[in-house]
């Protein structure tokens, strides 16, 4: 029994020591900035390499350079007032019906109406229900804010400022409405290289939407946001031949919307109406700024060298260090001023 008690006591001491170790992993961090010669400095030219030297107790370090998209103070920011601008290329072929294409925007469209899932789990669109929602919504005609081709050449729309809709503080839907009459050749329209960006006063630009599909990501400064995709639908009561927008998804400047009506007058026996809609879009949406992980628990890091990628100006470099145990995470933040000048 004596030996048993000694064993229990020894085990308790070991557990106490381990528990103490876990609690004593408080993070500490100190950072200085130097030039390549090891001289402490906070001022560098655009061509200089900055060497950051570390001391303290830390397992993980994340670095925020201070440039747009990499600022610690905006790591949780998801909304910012800027100037949202829509732009795209358009091309017309075949027909030349007046007002065949409209650019519209709405803040009260109720979205797609879905049918029940099929036996294979696929959700299909209730075309009539979705069209009813489209017709119930209030759509603002902003066609005159864009430049449109008068011949078969591709034409850029120019920047379409949507600031007045951002100021309303509501998500919006953007639509291309195709409506052609019977009796004459019906236009073929192609929309390409579409983008919607939020331009902030600090000259940073955030892509909010393009032709990325709903299951694709749009990347801003290393942070991904989901693409919105496009809804293609038509009015079954006013589109006997079921002409509709063909949506081709692609990340970046790729992708397109294309609709082709009757190519000649004899074939244009019926009118047609079809819609392509994207949304809901928060016109003030931005991606949170992101840091770069430069040290993990398995790495010893005494210094970190960077060549600034930002231009002349004053910035704040931020290092976030952390230690993690079963008791929780301890964090330390160190910020350094960085001044960048011309060479």
N, C-alpha and C positions, 0 to 999 in steps of 0.2 A: 504493500500500500504506500509505503514511503517513496519507493521509486516511481509509482504511478503519479503521486502528487507532484514530485519533482518534474516529471515529464509534462504534466498538464501546465505547471507554472512556466516551464521553458517554452511550451507552445504559445502560451498567452503572451510571453515577452516577445517572441518572434512576430506574432500577429500585430502586437502594439507597435513594434519597430517598423513593420511594413506599412501599417496604417499611417504612422508618423511621416514615413517617406512620401507616401501619396499626398499628404496634406502640405508637405514642405516644398512642392514643386512650383512655388510662386515664380512667375515669369519676371525677368528683368531684361532691359534692353537699353543700350546706349549706342548711338551712331554718330560718326563724324564724316564729313565729306572732304576729300582731298583730291589734288591733281595726281597725275601719274608719277610725279616725283615724291609723293608722300606729304606734300605741303598742304596743311589745312586751308580750305577755301570754300566760299559759298558762291563765287563768281566764276563763270566759265564762258568760253566762246562756243559757237555752234559746232566747231570742229574738235573741241576738247573732249577727252574721256573723263568722266567723273568716277572716282573710286570711293565707294562707301565702305567704311570699316566698322565692324560690329564687336561689341563686348556684352557680357551678361549671360543669363541663363534662359535659353529659349529653344524650343523644338521646331517651331514652324514660323516662317517669316513671309509675309505678303507685301509686295512693293507697289505703291501707287506713285507714278512719276510726276503727277501734277498737271500733265497735259490734258486737253479735252478728251473725255472718254476714260480717263485714268486718274480721276480726282477723288480723294478719300471722302470729302464732304458730300459728294453726290452718289455714294455707293448704294444708297437706298432710294434715290430719286427716280420716279417713274412718270412724272408729269412736269412740263415746263412750258411757259408761254413763249412762243416764237412766231414764225410766219410759215404756216403750212402751205406748200405749193405743190400742185398737181401738174404734171406734164406728160405728154405722150406724142407719138407720131401717128398720123392717120393717112390712109390712102383710099381713094375711091376708084372704082372701075365699073364697067358695063353701063349702068344707067346714069341719069343726071336729074333725078327727081328732086325738086326743091324740098328742103326741110325733112329729108328722109332720116336724118340722124340727129338726135338731141342728147345733150349732156345735162343730167339732172342730179339733184342732191336732195336728200330728205333726212329729217331727224325723228320721224315717227313711223317709219316702215316697220311692221311687226315681224318681218322675217319669213323664212320658208316654212310652209306647212308640210309636215312629213306624213307619209302613209305608214301603216304598220310594217314591221319587219317581215321580209319574205322568209321562207323556210330555211334559207341559207344565211339568215341574219342580216340581209342587206336592207337598209332604209331607203325607200324611194320617195320622190317628191310628189306631193299632191298638187298637180299643175293648176287645177281650177282653184283650189284653196289659196295657193301662193299668189295666183293672179288676182284673186279677190283682195288680198292684203296690199298688193301693189296699187290697185285702183283706189283703195281706201286711204292710202298715205298721201300726205301733202308733198309734192315734188316741186322744188324751185328750179326753174330753167336757167342754167348758167352757160348755155351754148355759146352766147356772144362773148364769153370771157376767153374763148379759145380761137386760134386761127385754124381754118379748115381749107383743104385743097379745093381748087376750082377746076382742076384737070386730074390726070391720072398720076401725077407726081406725088411722092411722099412729102408730107409737110409736118413740121413740128408745131405743136399747139402753142408753144411759148409757156411761160410760167403762169399758172392760174392760181391767184391768191385766194385762199379760203379762210382768211383771218376772221371775216365777219361771222362765219359759222363756228369757228373755234371759240369766239367770244360768247356764244350762246351756252357753252358748257355742256353740250349734249353730244353723244356719239352720233355719227352721220353715216348714211349709205350713199354711195355714188353709183350712178347708173348711166349706161348707154342705151337709149331707146331707139329702136329701128322701126320705122313705120312707112310703108310704101303702098302706093295705089296700084290697082290693076290697069291694064291697057297699054303701058309703056314699059320698056326695059327697067328692071328694078336694080338699084345700086348694089354693088358688092363693096363692103367696107372692111378695112383691116386696121386694127388698133395695135400698135407695137411700142416697145421700149417705154412702157408706162411706169411712172414712179410717183409716189407721194411722200414728200420729205418735210420734216419740221426743221426750219432754219432758226437757230438761236442767236441772240445778240453777241455771244462770244465766238461766233463763226463756226461753231460745231453744227453738224448736220446729222439728223437721225432719220433713217428710212422707216416710214410707218407702213407702207404697203407697196406692192408691185404685182407682178404676175406669179409670185410664189403660191404654190398650192397650200391648202389649209394644213397639210401634214408636212410642210417644209418650213425651215427656219430662215429668217432674215437676220443677218449679223450686223450689229453696230458696235464698233470698238471691242470686239471679242465677246459681246453679250448677244445671245440669240432671243428673238421674239418670234412667235408663230406667225406664219403667213395667214392671210384672211381667205384666200381663194376667191373664186367668182361663181355666182349663181347664173345659170343660163336657163331662161324659161320663155314661154310664149303664151299668147292669148288664144286658147283653143277655139274661141268663137270668131276670131278675126285672123286666123292663120291656117287655112284649110290644108295648105301644102307643108305645114310644120317647119317653115324656115326658122332656124335658130342660130344663135351665136355659138361658134365652136371655140372653146377655151383651151388653149395649150399652155400648161403651166411650165415655168422655168424660173430659177433664181437669178436675181440681178436684172440685167437689161434684156434678157431673153423672154420668150413667151409671147402670146398674142391672143387677140379676139378677132374672129373673122365671121362675117355673115354674108351669104350669097343668096340673093333673090332670083327671080326669073331673068335669065340673061338677055332675053329679047321680048318684043311686044307680043308675038303669038303665044309665048309661054306664060305671059303675065295675065292669066285669066282670073286671078284672085288677089285681093289686097293681103298684106301680111303685117303683123306686129310682133316684135320680139324684144326681150330685155336681157341685159347683162348687168348684174348688180354685185357690188362689193361692199362689205361692212359687217358689223358696225365698226366704225373707225373713231378712235379718240384722237382728235386733231392736235392735242397737246401731249400726246404720248412720246416719251423718250425711254431709252434703255438705261438702266442703272450703270454708272461708271464701274469699271472692273479693275482689280489689281492683278499683278502677276505673281504667282507663287515662286519664290526663289530659294526657299529652304524647307525641307521636310525633316521628319524625325530621324531619318537615317543619314542625314548629310551634315557635315561640319562646314560651316561657312564663316570665314573670318573677314572676307571682303567681297564686294560685288561691284563690277565695273560696267558702266553703261556709256554709250555715246548718245547724247540727247537727240531726240527726233523732233523736238519742238523748236519753234522759232524764237527770235529775240524777245525777251520779256522776263517777268518775275513769276516764279512758280513755288509751290510747296510740295516737296517730296515727302511722302509718308510711308513709314514702315510699321506694320502691325505684326507683333510677335505674340505667340501663344504657346502655352503648355497645357496639355490635357491629361487628366487622370480620371479614375472612376468617381472621384469626388467633384469633378466639374472642370471647367476651363478657365485658366487665368490669362488675361490679355494685357499687353502693354503697347502703347502707341507712341512713336517718336516721329516728330515732324521737323524738317529742315528747310530753311529758305534756300532757293536756288535762283540765281540771276544768270540769264543767258544773254550774251552780247554778240555782236557781229565779230568775225575774226579780225 
